[in-house]
Amino acid sequence: MKRIAFCLLLPLLAWGLDALETEGGIESSPGVFLQVTSSPAARAGFNWSFTVPFMRGDGPLTAGNGVAVTPGLEFTPVDLNLTLNAVWTPIAFVEIAAGGRVGSGWSINLFGGDIHGMGLNLPARETREADVPGARHCGRAFDGALWQLRAGAALQGDVSAVFPGEWNRVVFRSFHEINYSAYTRARTGQAWFFENDLGENRNGFGYRGNLLVGYMPPLRLNTVGFMAEAERFLTALPDGDAWGDGLLRWTFSGVLGFTVTENLEAALIAQFRTRRNYVQENWEDMHFTLRTLDRSGSLRRLEWFRAVLALTYRF
């Protein structure tokens, strides 16, 4: 049986190697990145992308077909993560993506406030840490791990593919994914922090999607765009309707992209986000599961989020 299987796989292996040889072989591209924000927050990392030609043709719809696999290392002042992403382009206007991450974190005190990379977000009455009585954050450095798996697809297009011209690059991209996240210290129904966010995460499934519309002129200023992003937890917490757990969380971004050098790209991003409106005036002092959504008017409001500077260098 093993011999038969080997005989069947051998021609496929030979075909694959011949395809790599014919289509130009594996392309690799290492890179580093740095992101700083007005939050304040920062992120840096290293990744190495390997692209394998697959189902590649000579026409404009298949000339770029392939599978890109990118392992990486990311870190912030409060956490460290290993990442792995894969993107298959079966045709120019479609991408199918999958990936994952695993990491751990810690907390620091900056400008008189605590910044939490990871940890449980418990109501004060449930906190069991003796050294932080009454605190809603519960956790110590590296006392748990966070892992995430995700899969999604993108539909994208470029007007210049229909009306050729370097000044005709009006582009769009719509991406949607389902993910599963888990923090090893969290039990069912317990929320947790990740990278100093609002602390409403929970173990289970989630949805994330975005729409990008932009113009890409042949200039140093290579991108002017607008992005709308939406997120929602698909695993609900008890009594979530009372505080609006099911509402989509929106982030709106204006994007300016620049070509600094042949290898260095920069982006300036201004972001706004939606927040829920609550009945309580002191809602910021309450655990989010104890708040009550204000249904007398608009359920959400739009507020300034942050400015971002992102730098990417490809070797």
N, C-alpha and C positions, 0 to 999 in steps of 0.2 A: 504493500500500500504506500509506504514512504517513497519507494522508488518511482511508482506511478505518479505520485504528487510532484516529485522533483522533476520528472520528465514533462509534466504539464506546466510547471512554473518556469522552467528554464527558458522556453521561447518568450514568455512574457518579460522575464528579466532582461533577456537579450534585446527585446524590442524597446524596453525602457531605457537601457543604456545607449542604444542606437539613437533614440529620440533625443536624449540629452546631448549627445555628440552632434547630431544634426541641427538642433535648435539652439546651440550655443552654450550648453552646459549650465551649471549652477552659478547664479550671480549672488555675490555676497556684498553686504554694505554695513559696516560697523558705524555706530554713531553715539554721541553723547547729547544730553539735553539738560536744560536748566529752566525752571519756572519760578518766578517770584511774584507775589501778589501784595495788594494793599491790605490784606486781611488782619494781621500779616501772616503769610505762610510761604513756604518754599518747597520745591521738589527738584531732585536731580537724579540722573541715572545714566545707565549705559545699556545699549541693546545691539544686537547683531542680527540683521535680516538676511535670510537665505531664500532666494527665489528660484524655483524649479520650473522651467518651461513645461507646460502640460496642455495638450489639445490646442497648441499654437498653430495659427495659420498665417496666410499672407495678406488677408483682407483687413480693413480697419476695425472690424468687430472682433477679430480673433488674434491680431498681431501681438497683443500684450497678455494673452492668456497664460496663466501659471498659478503656482501655489507658493505663497510667501510664508515662511515660518520665522518667527522672531522671538528668541529668548531674551530676557533682560533682567536687570537689577535696578530697583527704584528705592530711593530713600528720602525721607523728610526729617526735620528735626525731632520727630516723635515716632517714627516707625521705619521698618525695613521690609521690603517685599521682593520675592522672586516672581517673575511673570513669564508667561508663554502664550503667544498669540499666533494664529494661523489664518490666512485669508486665501480663499480660492476664487480666482476670476475666471468663470467659464465663458464669459462674453463681455465685451467692453463695458456694458451698462449695468452689470450685476456683479456684486461681491457677496460671498458667503463666508462668514467669519465664526471662529470658535476660539476660546482661550480660557485662561485661568490665572490665578495668583495665590500665593500663600505667604504669610508674613506674621510679624508680631510687632508690638510697640510698647511705649512707655509714656510717662507724663513729665512735663517740665513746667516751671514757673517763669513766665516772661512778662515784663512790664507790670508786675503785680497781679497777674492773672494766671490761672492754670490752663495749660493746653494739653489735651488728652489725645494720645495717638490711638489708644485702645482701652477698653474697660467697660464694665456694666454701667448702665444708666438706670439706677433704681430710685423709686420714691424714698424719701428720707426714712420713713418708718421701716423700710425693708433693708436698709444698709446694715451690714454686719462687720464692717471694718472698724476695729476698736480705735485706730489712730486717726480716723477721720469721722468723728461722730456727726451725724446729721447731713453728711455730704451725699449728693446723688451719684457721684462717680465712685465706682468700687472696682479697684484693680491695682496691681503692682506691675513693675516692669517685667515683661516677658513671661507673665503668668498664664498666658493663653495664646492661641494662634487663630488667625482669621484666614479662611480659604474661600475662594469663589470660583465657580465655573459659569461660563456664559456661551451662548450661541445666538447668532443673528444674521441678518442679511441687509444689503444696501442696494438701492436702485439709484443710479447716477447718470448724468448726461452732460453734454457740452455742445452748445450751439455751433461752435466752429467745426464740429464733425459733420454738420449738415450744410453750413454756409462757411466754407474754409476762409481763413484769414486770421492773422495773429491778433487783430483788434476785436475779433468776434467771440472771444472766449467768455461767454456767459454760462456759468456752470450751476448745477444743483446736485444735491446728494441727500437722500432720505434713508436713514438707518434705523433698524428696530431690532432689539434683542430681548431674550429672556435669560435671566441669570439666577443662580442659587448661591447664597452667601451663608456662611456659618462661622460663629465665634465659639470656640471650644468651651468657654466658661459659661456660656448662656444656656439657660434652660428654656423650655417652651414658655412663651409669653414674656420673656425678659428682653428688654431693649439694651442696646450697646452703642458706644461711641466708636467712630473710625475717623482718624485724621482730623480731630477737633471739629467734627460736624455737629449737627443739632442733637445727635444721640438718639434718633428714632429708629435706628436699624434693628432688625430682628432676624433670627435664623429662618430661612425660607426663600421662596421665589420672589422675584421682582421683575419689573419691566423698565426698560430705558429706550427712548427713541429720540431722534433729532432730525431736523431739516435745515440744510445749509443752502443758501442762495448767494451767489457771488459773481463778481466780475474780475477777470485775470488779465490785465493789460501787460504788454511786453516791456515793462519798466522795472526799476528798482522796487517801486511799490507794486508788487505782483498780485495782490489780492485785496479786494474790498468786498466784505461779505457781511451777511446777517445770519445768525443761527438761533433757532428755537429748540430747546431741549425739554423733554418731559420725562418724569420718573414717577413710579408708583410701586408700593409694596403689594405683592399679590398674596402674601401671607398676613392675615389680619391679626391684630391684637384684640384682646377682650374689650368690649364697649368702645370700639374704635369710632363708631358713628358719632358719638358724643363730642369728640374733639376733631373730627374731620379726617380720619385716617385714610379714607378712600379717595380724597381729592388728589388730583395730579399736582405734582410739584414742578413748576416751570422755571426755566432759566433762559433769559434772552441776552444774546451777545452780539456786539458789533465788533468786527474783526478787520484789522489791517495787517497784511503780510508783506514782508520786505525780503528781497535778496540782498544780503550784505556783501557776501563774497560768493565765489563759485560753490563753496562747501557750507557756508553759514547762512541759515535762514532765521528770521526774527518775526515775531508777531506781537502786536499790541491788541489787547482785548478788553472791552468794557462790558461788565455784566450787571444785569438786574435780575431779581428773582421774586417769586410770589411767596407770601407768608399768609397763614390763616389769621382771620380776625376772631378774637375771643371775647366772651362776655366779661371776664374778670379784668379789672384794671391792673392787677398785680400778676398777670399771667407769666411774666418772665421769672418770677420767684417760685413758680409752681412746676412740678413735674408735668411733662406734656400730657400724660394720661389722665391727669386730674383737671385739665382745662375743659371749658365748654365752648364749642363753636358758636359764634354769634350769627344766628340765622335771620336777624331782622333786616339785614342789608346785604352788601356784597360779602361773600364768604372769604374772599382773599383780597389782598392788596399787593401792589407792586412796589418794591423798594430797591435801592441801590445795594448791590452785593459786593463787588470788588473790581479792581483793575488788575490785569495780568500782563506780564512781560515773559514771553517764551522764546528761548534760543535753542536751536538745533544745529549740531555740526555733524556732517557725514564725512567720513574719511575716504 
